[in-house]
Amino acid sequence: MVTGATAIILALAVPSVGAALIACAHRAPNLRETVTLVTATILFAVVASIAPEVLAGARPQARLLEVMPGLEIAFTVEPLGMLFALVATSLWIVTSLYSIGYMRGNHESHQTRYYACFALSLASAVGIAFAGNLFTLFLFYEALTLITYPLVTHHGTDEARRAGRLYIGMLVGTSIVFLLVAIIWTWTVAGTIEFEAGGILRGKTSNTTIGGLLALYIFGIGKAAVMPIHRWLPAAMVAPTPVSALLHAVAVVKAGVFTVVKVVVYVFGVDAIAGLKSVDWLPFIAGFTIIAASIVALRSDNLKRRLAYSTISQLSYVVFAAALLTPLSVMGAALHIAAHAFGKITLFFAAGSIYTAAHKTQVSELDGIGRRMPWTMGAFAVGSLSMIGLPPAVGFVSKWYILSGAMASEQWGAVAVLVAGTLLSAGYLLPIVYRAFFVRAAAAGAAHEAHGEAPLSIVVALSVSALATVALFLFPDTLLALSRQLAGTG
């Protein structure tokens, strides 16, 4: 039987070996894509094998290397990391299937590089999920930025290179200037950077220092895209749609909000900082991002840009929930990491399907497209329900816990933000569904439009992600169990 420690090492090794095998199969596309799918499936199986231990209360560990006394590359699987790893690795399977149809259907170049970088990005995401201390998390956080840079600049155009410079500049810049400083300061104050239930800073420093450190962490974790550290995300939409799915759902932004929640829970401690005036600013920043990004999305006609600003808004629901500092809201933050992942990847898959089959990129061009692409737009409708927070999609579950946390603690301003954000989400998503199914395309243009769905692998992938979005609403037991452990309520 594979032990937890062995499974952790395998979870890091499998995608790394898979990337090497993908590179070796560059002259055989069918073999290359088979290796990708097999690697993704094995990785998910390895990660899933750890879940029963974590659900039973165990915390599997693996220590690789001591860089210097007190500074190790070490891994510990706790509930939040388990949830993130399950989400990322399961969605890699679906994204790999989708990528086959998209990359071939659009005759994309450098496909081997794309699949290899994708595999390495999953290795980095798993490293972040299972990091046992801030040093390990920082190493894999930086690795994820560097590995995804070639994906952002995939097309090699001037626009792609500009987006890549902004991407690498903002993410590396904020992590070096703010996040690294916060980690060193934490080590100085706490004497450790090992994650610890209840927070390693509990009782070890002043309220003012807590506020300063929190600011460094929040703005240093640029992947969480809290305003004003957000411009890299819409700029990166120049990349192919499966890369957008990676950025928005599978790894990059999820690594950001995951890190925010992990720092709040295991570095500061929810109970330790609840009620402190020095941290009162965080809900305002997150709430502003929710509303402001939603307004930009509402005014955007480009579909991918609208979805990009939707992501910025939805990510801040996670930050906002963590900032409310109640057990229910922390549960909601963890749940929304998963809910947003499945709902948003469905929306991006649908956007890519529309582009592949009909070469449309603007919301104003989508009149009647649901009649020709019912599977694609049906999946888009499901993803939209999840982003709004309506049943029968898993987004309802996560937003219910966030709202319950706000109401239980009588934070009525937070309730108002959540209600306004929900209405704005409906405002920028439901009109797309309405256009697709209930507005007839102009006769002059309809004759020249592509008919039918995108390639089968694209349709299967987006259908699976949409079904998973509903299934997690109907059967949320594993997600709820992990989030309850994280919040200390179960």
C-alpha positions as CSV (number, residue, x, y, z in Angstrom):
1,M,0.0,0.0,0.0
2,V,1.3,3.5,-0.9
3,T,1.9,5.6,2.2
4,G,0.9,9.3,2.4
5,A,4.5,10.4,2.1
6,T,5.1,8.3,-1.0
7,A,1.9,9.6,-2.6
8,I,3.0,13.2,-2.1
9,I,6.3,12.5,-3.8
10,L,4.5,10.6,-6.6
11,A,2.1,13.5,-7.0
12,L,5.0,15.8,-7.7
13,A,6.9,13.3,-9.9
14,V,4.1,12.1,-12.1
15,P,3.4,15.3,-14.0
16,S,7.1,16.1,-14.2
17,V,7.9,12.7,-15.8
18,G,4.8,13.2,-18.0
19,A,6.2,16.5,-19.3
20,A,9.4,14.8,-20.3
21,L,7.5,12.0,-22.1
22,I,5.4,14.6,-23.8
23,A,8.5,16.3,-25.1
24,C,9.9,12.9,-26.3
25,A,6.7,12.3,-28.3
26,H,6.7,15.6,-30.2
27,R,6.8,13.8,-33.6
28,A,3.8,11.6,-32.8
29,P,0.8,13.8,-31.9
30,N,-1.5,10.9,-31.1
31,L,1.1,9.4,-28.7
32,R,1.8,12.9,-27.2
33,E,-1.9,13.5,-26.4
34,T,-2.3,9.9,-25.1
35,V,0.6,10.5,-22.7
36,T,-1.1,13.8,-21.6
37,L,-4.4,12.1,-20.8
38,V,-2.8,9.1,-19.1
39,T,-0.5,11.3,-17.0
40,A,-3.5,13.5,-15.9
41,T,-5.5,10.4,-14.9
42,I,-2.6,8.9,-12.9
43,L,-2.0,12.2,-11.1
44,F,-5.6,12.5,-10.1
45,A,-5.6,8.8,-8.9
46,V,-2.5,9.5,-6.8
47,V,-3.9,12.7,-5.2
48,A,-7.3,11.0,-4.6
49,S,-5.6,8.2,-2.8
50,I,-4.5,10.6,-0.1
51,A,-8.0,12.0,0.6
52,P,-9.3,9.2,2.8
53,E,-6.4,9.8,5.2
54,V,-7.0,13.5,5.4
55,L,-10.7,13.0,5.8
56,A,-10.0,10.6,8.7
57,G,-7.9,13.4,10.4
58,A,-4.4,12.4,9.4
59,R,-2.0,14.9,8.0
60,P,0.5,13.0,5.7
61,Q,4.0,14.6,5.5
62,A,7.1,14.4,3.4
63,R,10.4,16.3,3.9
64,L,12.7,16.5,0.9
65,L,15.6,18.8,1.7
66,E,16.9,21.1,4.5
67,V,18.3,24.1,2.8
68,M,19.6,25.5,6.1
69,P,18.6,25.1,9.7
70,G,14.9,25.8,10.0
71,L,14.4,26.1,6.3
72,E,13.1,23.0,4.6
73,I,11.4,21.9,1.4
74,A,8.6,20.1,3.2
75,F,5.0,19.0,2.5
76,T,2.0,18.5,4.7
77,V,-1.5,17.6,3.3
78,E,-4.2,19.4,5.2
79,P,-7.9,19.9,4.3
80,L,-7.5,23.1,2.2
81,G,-4.5,21.7,0.3
82,M,-6.4,18.4,-0.3
83,L,-9.4,20.3,-1.7
84,F,-7.2,22.4,-4.0
85,A,-5.2,19.4,-5.3
86,L,-8.4,17.4,-6.0
87,V,-9.9,20.3,-7.9
88,A,-6.8,21.1,-10.0
89,T,-5.9,17.5,-10.9
90,S,-9.5,16.4,-11.8
91,L,-9.8,19.5,-14.0
92,W,-6.5,18.7,-15.7
93,I,-8.1,15.6,-17.2
94,V,-11.0,17.5,-18.6
95,T,-8.8,20.3,-19.9
96,S,-6.5,17.8,-21.6
97,L,-9.4,16.3,-23.4
98,Y,-10.6,19.8,-24.4
99,S,-7.1,20.9,-25.5
100,I,-7.0,18.1,-28.1
101,G,-10.0,19.4,-29.9
102,Y,-9.1,23.1,-29.5
103,M,-5.4,22.9,-30.4
104,R,-6.1,20.7,-33.5
105,G,-9.3,22.5,-34.5
106,N,-7.6,25.9,-34.5
107,H,-4.3,24.5,-36.0
108,E,-2.2,26.0,-33.1
109,S,1.5,25.9,-33.3
110,H,4.0,24.7,-30.6
111,Q,1.5,22.1,-29.3
112,T,4.2,19.9,-27.7
113,R,5.5,22.9,-25.7
114,Y,2.0,23.7,-24.7
115,Y,1.2,20.2,-23.3
116,A,4.6,20.0,-21.6
117,C,4.2,23.4,-19.9
118,F,0.7,22.4,-18.8
119,A,2.0,19.3,-17.1
120,L,4.7,21.2,-15.3
121,S,2.2,23.8,-14.2
122,L,0.2,21.0,-12.5
123,A,3.3,19.8,-10.7
124,S,3.8,23.3,-9.4
125,A,0.1,23.6,-8.4
126,V,0.4,20.3,-6.4
127,G,3.5,21.6,-4.8
128,I,1.6,24.7,-3.7
129,A,-1.3,22.7,-2.5
130,F,0.8,20.4,-0.3
131,A,3.4,22.9,0.9
132,G,4.2,22.4,4.5
133,N,5.7,25.9,5.1
134,L,5.9,29.3,3.6
135,F,9.3,28.7,2.0
136,T,8.1,25.6,0.0
137,L,4.9,27.5,-1.0
138,F,7.0,30.4,-2.2
139,L,9.2,28.2,-4.4
140,F,6.4,26.5,-6.1
141,Y,4.4,29.7,-6.4
142,E,7.3,31.3,-8.3
143,A,7.7,28.1,-10.4
144,L,4.1,28.3,-11.5
145,T,4.5,31.9,-12.7
146,L,7.6,31.0,-14.7
147,I,6.2,27.8,-16.2
148,T,3.0,29.5,-17.3
149,Y,4.8,32.4,-19.0
150,P,5.3,30.4,-22.3
151,L,1.6,29.6,-22.3
152,V,0.6,33.2,-22.0
153,T,2.9,34.2,-24.8
154,H,2.0,31.1,-26.9
155,H,1.1,32.9,-30.1
156,G,4.3,34.9,-30.2
157,T,2.6,38.1,-31.4
158,D,3.5,41.6,-30.2
159,E,0.3,41.6,-28.2
160,A,1.2,38.2,-26.6
161,R,4.7,39.4,-25.7
162,R,3.3,42.6,-24.1
163,A,0.8,40.5,-22.1
164,G,3.7,38.2,-21.1
165,R,5.8,41.1,-19.9
166,L,2.9,42.4,-17.8
167,Y,2.2,38.9,-16.5
168,I,5.7,38.1,-15.4
169,G,6.4,41.7,-14.2
170,M,3.4,42.0,-12.0
171,L,3.4,38.5,-10.6
172,V,7.2,38.2,-9.9
173,G,7.4,41.8,-8.9
174,T,4.7,41.6,-6.2
175,S,5.9,38.3,-4.9
176,I,9.5,39.5,-4.5
177,V,8.7,43.0,-3.2
178,F,5.8,42.1,-0.9
179,L,5.3,38.4,-0.4
180,L,9.0,37.5,0.2
181,V,9.3,40.4,2.6
182,A,6.2,39.2,4.4
183,I,7.6,35.6,4.7
184,I,11.0,36.9,6.1
185,W,9.2,39.2,8.5
186,T,6.9,36.3,9.7
187,W,10.0,34.1,10.3
188,T,11.6,36.9,12.3
189,V,8.5,37.5,14.4
190,A,7.3,33.9,14.9
191,G,10.6,32.0,14.7
192,T,9.0,29.5,12.3
193,I,7.4,29.4,8.9
194,E,5.7,26.0,9.3
195,F,2.0,26.2,8.8
196,E,0.1,25.6,12.1
197,A,-3.5,25.4,13.0
198,G,-4.5,28.5,14.9
199,G,-1.8,30.6,13.3
200,I,1.9,30.8,13.9
201,L,1.7,34.6,14.7
202,R,-0.9,34.1,17.5
203,G,0.2,36.2,20.5
204,K,3.7,37.0,19.1
205,T,3.3,40.5,17.8
206,S,1.3,43.7,17.9
207,N,-1.9,44.5,16.2
208,T,-0.2,47.1,14.0
209,T,2.4,44.6,12.8
210,I,-0.4,42.1,12.1
211,G,-2.1,44.7,9.8
212,G,1.2,45.5,8.0
213,L,2.0,41.9,7.5
214,L,-1.5,41.1,6.2
215,A,-1.2,44.0,3.6
216,L,2.1,42.6,2.4
217,Y,0.6,39.1,2.0
218,I,-2.6,40.2,0.3
219,F,-0.9,42.5,-2.3
220,G,2.1,40.1,-2.6
221,I,-0.1,37.3,-3.6
222,G,-0.7,38.8,-7.0
223,K,-2.3,35.7,-8.4
224,A,-5.4,36.4,-6.3
225,A,-5.9,39.5,-8.5
226,V,-7.2,41.8,-5.7
227,M,-7.4,45.3,-7.2
228,P,-5.2,47.1,-8.1
229,I,-3.0,43.9,-8.6
230,H,-5.3,42.6,-11.4
231,R,-4.3,44.0,-14.8
232,W,-2.2,41.0,-15.7
233,L,-5.3,38.7,-15.8
234,P,-7.4,40.4,-18.6
235,A,-4.1,41.0,-20.5
236,A,-3.3,37.3,-20.4
237,M,-6.6,36.5,-22.3
238,V,-4.5,36.8,-25.5
239,A,-3.5,33.2,-24.9
240,P,-5.4,30.2,-26.3
241,T,-8.6,29.4,-24.5
242,P,-7.4,26.2,-22.8
243,V,-4.6,28.5,-21.3
244,S,-7.3,30.9,-20.1
245,A,-9.0,27.9,-18.5
246,L,-5.7,27.0,-16.8
247,L,-5.2,30.7,-15.6
248,H,-8.8,31.1,-14.4
249,A,-9.9,27.7,-13.1
250,V,-7.2,25.0,-12.8
251,A,-4.0,26.4,-11.3
252,V,-2.9,30.0,-11.4
253,V,-5.7,32.1,-9.8
254,K,-6.7,29.2,-7.6
255,A,-3.1,29.1,-6.3
256,G,-3.6,32.8,-5.5
257,V,-6.8,32.6,-3.5
258,F,-5.7,29.3,-2.0
259,T,-2.6,31.0,-0.6
260,V,-4.7,33.9,0.8
261,V,-6.9,31.5,2.7
262,K,-4.0,29.3,3.8
263,V,-2.2,32.4,5.2
264,V,-5.3,33.7,7.0
265,V,-6.0,30.3,8.6
266,Y,-2.5,29.0,9.3
267,V,-0.2,32.0,9.6
268,F,-2.5,34.6,11.2
269,G,-5.2,32.4,12.7
270,V,-8.9,33.2,12.2
271,D,-9.7,33.5,15.9
272,A,-6.5,35.3,16.7
273,I,-7.2,38.3,14.4
274,A,-11.0,38.4,14.5
275,G,-12.1,41.8,15.8
276,L,-8.7,43.5,15.3
277,K,-9.0,47.0,13.9
278,S,-5.8,46.5,12.0
279,V,-7.4,44.0,9.6
280,D,-10.7,45.7,9.1
281,W,-9.6,47.1,5.8
282,L,-9.5,43.7,4.0
283,P,-13.3,43.2,3.5
284,F,-13.5,46.7,2.0
285,I,-10.7,46.0,-0.5
286,A,-12.2,42.6,-1.5
287,G,-15.7,44.0,-1.6
288,F,-14.6,46.9,-3.8
289,T,-13.0,44.4,-6.2
290,I,-16.2,42.3,-6.3
291,I,-18.3,45.3,-7.4
292,A,-15.8,47.2,-9.6
293,A,-14.8,44.1,-11.6
294,S,-18.4,43.1,-12.1
295,I,-19.2,46.6,-13.4
296,V,-16.3,46.3,-15.9
297,A,-17.6,42.8,-16.9
298,L,-21.1,44.3,-17.4
299,R,-19.8,46.8,-19.9
300,S,-17.5,44.4,-21.9
301,D,-18.6,43.2,-25.2
302,N,-15.6,40.9,-25.8
303,L,-16.6,37.5,-24.3
304,K,-13.2,36.5,-22.9
305,R,-12.7,40.0,-21.4
306,R,-16.1,39.7,-19.7
307,L,-15.2,36.3,-18.3
308,A,-11.8,37.6,-17.2
309,Y,-13.3,40.4,-15.1
310,S,-15.9,38.0,-13.8
311,T,-12.9,35.9,-12.6
312,I,-11.4,38.9,-10.8
313,S,-14.8,39.5,-9.1
314,Q,-15.4,35.9,-8.2
315,L,-11.8,35.4,-6.8
316,S,-12.5,38.3,-4.4
317,Y,-15.5,36.4,-3.0
318,V,-12.9,33.9,-1.6
319,V,-10.8,36.7,-0.2
320,F,-13.9,38.5,1.1
321,A,-15.2,35.3,2.8
322,A,-11.8,34.7,4.5
323,A,-11.7,38.3,5.6
324,L,-15.1,37.9,7.4
325,L,-13.2,35.7,9.9
326,T,-16.1,33.4,10.9
327,P,-16.1,29.6,10.7
328,L,-19.0,29.6,8.2
329,S,-17.4,32.2,5.9
330,V,-14.0,30.3,6.0
331,M,-16.0,27.2,4.9
332,G,-17.5,29.3,2.1
333,A,-14.1,30.5,1.0
334,A,-12.8,27.0,0.6
335,L,-16.0,25.8,-1.1
336,H,-15.9,28.7,-3.5
337,I,-12.4,27.7,-4.7
338,A,-13.9,24.5,-6.0
339,A,-17.2,26.1,-7.1
340,H,-15.6,28.8,-9.1
341,A,-13.1,26.3,-10.7
342,F,-15.8,24.1,-12.2
343,G,-18.2,26.9,-13.1
344,K,-15.6,29.2,-14.7
345,I,-13.8,26.4,-16.6
346,T,-17.2,25.5,-18.2
347,L,-17.7,29.1,-19.3
348,F,-14.2,29.3,-20.8
349,F,-14.7,26.0,-22.5
350,A,-17.9,27.3,-24.0
351,A,-16.2,30.5,-25.2
352,G,-13.5,28.4,-26.9
353,S,-16.1,26.2,-28.4
354,I,-17.9,29.2,-29.9
355,Y,-14.6,30.6,-31.3
356,T,-13.6,27.2,-32.8
357,A,-17.0,26.5,-34.5
358,A,-18.2,30.0,-35.3
359,H,-15.2,32.3,-34.9
360,K,-17.1,34.7,-32.8
361,T,-15.6,36.6,-29.9
362,Q,-18.1,39.3,-29.1
363,V,-21.2,39.0,-26.9
364,S,-23.2,41.1,-29.4
365,E,-22.5,38.4,-32.1
366,L,-24.1,35.6,-30.2
367,D,-27.8,36.1,-31.1
368,G,-29.3,32.7,-31.8
369,I,-26.1,30.7,-31.4
370,G,-27.8,28.5,-28.9
371,R,-30.0,27.0,-31.6
372,R,-26.9,25.9,-33.6
373,M,-24.7,25.0,-30.5
374,P,-27.2,23.8,-27.9
375,W,-24.6,21.7,-26.0
376,T,-22.1,24.5,-25.8
377,M,-24.7,27.1,-24.7
378,G,-26.5,24.7,-22.4
379,A,-23.2,24.2,-20.6
380,F,-22.6,28.0,-20.6
381,A,-26.0,28.4,-18.9
382,V,-25.0,25.9,-16.1
383,G,-21.7,27.7,-15.6
384,S,-23.5,31.0,-15.4
385,L,-25.9,29.7,-12.7
386,S,-22.9,28.6,-10.6
387,M,-21.2,32.0,-10.9
388,I,-24.4,33.8,-9.9
389,G,-25.0,31.4,-7.1
390,L,-28.2,29.7,-8.1
391,P,-29.2,26.0,-7.8
392,P,-28.7,23.4,-9.1
393,A,-25.1,24.5,-9.4
394,V,-22.3,24.2,-6.8
395,G,-21.9,28.0,-6.7
396,F,-25.1,28.1,-4.7
397,V,-23.5,26.0,-1.9
398,S,-20.4,28.2,-1.5
399,K,-22.2,31.5,-1.6
400,W,-24.8,30.2,0.8
401,Y,-22.0,29.5,3.4
402,I,-20.4,32.9,2.7
403,L,-23.8,34.7,3.2
404,S,-24.6,32.6,6.3
405,G,-21.2,33.6,7.8
406,A,-21.9,37.3,7.2
407,M,-25.4,37.1,8.6
408,A,-24.5,35.0,11.6
409,S,-21.9,37.7,12.6
410,E,-24.3,40.5,11.7
411,Q,-22.0,42.0,9.2
412,W,-24.8,43.7,7.2
413,G,-22.4,45.7,4.9
414,A,-21.0,42.3,3.8
415,V,-24.5,41.0,3.1
416,A,-25.1,44.1,0.9
417,V,-21.9,43.5,-1.1
418,L,-22.9,39.8,-1.6
419,V,-26.4,40.7,-2.8
420,A,-25.1,43.4,-5.1
421,G,-22.4,41.1,-6.5
422,T,-25.0,38.4,-7.2
423,L,-27.2,40.8,-9.1
424,L,-24.3,42.1,-11.1
425,S,-23.2,38.6,-11.9
426,A,-26.7,37.9,-13.2
427,G,-26.5,41.1,-15.2
428,Y,-23.4,40.2,-17.2
429,L,-24.1,36.5,-17.7
430,L,-27.8,35.9,-18.1
431,P,-28.1,38.3,-21.2
432,I,-25.6,36.0,-23.0
433,V,-27.8,33.0,-22.4
434,Y,-30.9,35.0,-23.4
435,R,-29.3,36.1,-26.6
436,A,-28.2,32.6,-27.5
437,F,-31.5,30.9,-27.1
438,F,-34.2,33.6,-27.4
439,V,-32.9,36.2,-29.9
440,R,-32.9,35.2,-33.6
441,A,-29.8,36.0,-35.6
442,A,-30.2,38.5,-38.4
443,A,-31.1,36.6,-41.6
444,A,-28.3,38.4,-43.6
445,G,-25.6,37.2,-41.4
446,A,-27.0,33.8,-40.5
447,A,-26.4,32.3,-43.9
448,H,-22.7,32.9,-43.7
449,E,-22.3,31.5,-40.1
450,A,-20.8,28.1,-39.2
451,H,-23.3,25.5,-38.2
452,G,-23.1,22.9,-35.6
453,E,-20.9,22.3,-32.6
454,A,-17.2,22.3,-32.1
455,P,-15.1,19.1,-32.4
456,L,-16.4,16.2,-30.3
457,S,-13.6,16.3,-27.6
458,I,-14.4,20.0,-26.9
459,V,-18.2,19.3,-26.5
460,V,-17.5,16.2,-24.3
461,A,-15.1,18.2,-22.1
462,L,-17.5,21.1,-21.5
463,S,-20.4,18.8,-21.0
464,V,-18.4,16.9,-18.3
465,S,-17.4,20.1,-16.5
466,A,-21.1,21.3,-16.6
467,L,-22.3,18.0,-15.2
468,A,-19.7,18.1,-12.5
469,T,-20.9,21.6,-11.6
470,V,-24.4,20.2,-11.0
471,A,-23.1,16.9,-9.4
472,L,-21.1,18.9,-6.8
473,F,-24.3,20.7,-5.8
474,L,-26.1,17.4,-5.4
475,F,-23.3,15.5,-3.7
476,P,-21.0,18.1,-1.9
477,D,-20.1,15.7,1.0
478,T,-16.3,15.6,0.3
479,L,-16.0,19.3,-0.2
480,L,-18.1,20.0,2.9
481,A,-16.1,17.6,5.0
482,L,-12.8,19.1,4.0
483,S,-14.0,22.7,4.5
484,R,-15.4,21.8,7.9
485,Q,-12.1,20.4,9.0
486,L,-10.4,23.6,7.8
487,A,-12.8,25.8,9.7
488,G,-12.6,23.6,12.8
489,T,-16.4,22.9,12.8
490,G,-16.2,19.2,12.0
